Amino acid sequence: MIAVFIHGPAAAGKYTIGSHLSERIGLPFFYNHLTVDLVRTLFEFGTKEFIHLRA
């Protein structure tokens, strides 16, 4: 398994770099906000249930 982690402050371009890198090297791109957005449909942001399911 190959995994690349991009870490940095908000609005630093992580999503942009990740999507371009994914296209170039042919690996799938998973963006952590996909998880947050899904869990927010079930629980209010920041609640104990939200944090547990997101983790």
Residue frames relative to the residue before (quaternion, step in Angstrom):
aa qw qx qy qz dx dy dz
M 1.0000 0.0000 0.0000 0.0000 0.00 0.00 0.00
I 0.1610 -0.7606 0.6236 0.0818 3.53 -1.02 0.88
A 0.0375 0.7840 -0.6176 0.0502 3.56 -0.86 0.98
V 0.1281 -0.7624 0.6315 0.0596 3.53 -1.04 0.86
F 0.1365 -0.7874 0.5982 0.0602 3.57 -0.76 1.02
I 0.1075 -0.7658 0.6321 0.0491 3.55 -0.93 0.95
H 0.0305 -0.8115 0.5815 -0.0499 3.55 -0.63 1.15
G 0.3210 0.7412 -0.5537 0.2026 3.54 -1.05 0.73
P 0.6940 -0.4764 0.3337 0.4243 3.56 -1.29 0.11
A 0.6814 -0.4791 0.3658 0.4151 3.53 -1.31 0.34
A 0.8556 0.1406 -0.1331 0.4800 3.55 -1.17 0.80
A 0.4147 0.7160 -0.4653 0.3144 3.58 1.11 0.68
G 0.6028 -0.5809 0.3519 0.4187 3.59 1.26 -0.17
K 0.2950 0.7851 -0.4996 0.2167 3.59 1.22 0.35
Y 0.6577 0.5086 -0.3116 0.4601 3.58 0.91 -0.89
T 0.6616 0.5124 -0.3042 0.4552 3.57 0.88 -0.93
I 0.6750 0.4787 -0.2917 0.4798 3.58 0.84 -0.95
G 0.6628 0.5214 -0.3053 0.4423 3.59 0.91 -0.90
S 0.6803 0.4780 -0.3037 0.4653 3.59 0.89 -0.86
H 0.6524 0.4974 -0.3164 0.4763 3.60 0.99 -0.75
L 0.6462 0.5134 -0.3169 0.4673 3.58 0.97 -0.85
S 0.6252 0.5508 -0.3258 0.4467 3.57 0.98 -0.83
E 0.6682 0.4948 -0.2916 0.4729 3.56 0.93 -0.90
R 0.6892 0.5108 -0.2840 0.4283 3.57 0.91 -0.92
I 0.7966 0.3016 -0.1623 0.4980 3.57 0.86 -0.89
G 0.4880 -0.7220 0.3951 0.2906 3.57 1.28 0.04
L 0.4909 0.6212 -0.4600 0.4018 3.56 1.10 0.65
P 0.5479 -0.5970 0.4486 0.3771 3.61 -1.09 0.54
F 0.3184 -0.7432 0.5651 0.1642 3.54 -1.20 0.64
F 0.0325 -0.7782 0.6272 -0.0058 3.56 -0.73 1.09
Y 0.1376 -0.7922 0.5939 0.0294 3.52 -0.68 1.16
N 0.5174 -0.6996 0.3910 0.2998 3.60 -0.65 1.09
H 0.6023 0.5678 -0.3780 0.4147 3.62 1.08 -0.47
L 0.5078 0.6139 -0.4351 0.4194 3.59 1.19 -0.25
T 0.6586 0.4930 -0.2953 0.4858 3.57 1.02 -0.82
V 0.6568 0.5134 -0.3085 0.4581 3.58 0.88 -0.94
D 0.6662 0.5081 -0.3080 0.4507 3.59 0.88 -0.92
L 0.6496 0.5149 -0.3152 0.4621 3.58 0.99 -0.82
V 0.6934 0.4773 -0.2849 0.4586 3.59 0.81 -0.99
R 0.6149 0.5583 -0.3476 0.4351 3.63 1.09 -0.64
T 0.5928 0.5550 -0.3802 0.4428 3.60 1.16 -0.35
L 0.7255 0.4230 -0.2295 0.4920 3.57 1.23 -0.44
F 0.8134 0.0919 -0.0023 0.5744 3.57 0.99 -0.86
E 0.5608 -0.5949 0.4545 0.3535 3.54 -1.16 0.57
F 0.5948 -0.6059 0.4053 0.3390 3.55 -1.02 0.91
G 0.8305 0.2543 -0.1981 0.4542 3.54 -0.97 0.93
T 0.5248 0.6232 -0.4355 0.3828 3.60 1.21 -0.16
K 0.6803 -0.4836 0.3548 0.4213 3.54 -1.28 0.36
E 0.6601 0.5120 -0.3030 0.4587 3.59 0.96 -0.86
F 0.6267 0.5428 -0.3222 0.4570 3.55 1.03 -0.86
I 0.6883 0.4878 -0.2787 0.4590 3.56 0.81 -1.04
H 0.6499 0.5247 -0.3146 0.4508 3.58 0.95 -0.86
L 0.7106 0.4532 -0.2694 0.4660 3.59 0.80 -0.97
R 0.6278 0.5348 -0.3364 0.4547 3.58 1.02 -0.75
A 0.6561 0.5112 -0.3074 0.4622 3.57 1.00 -0.80
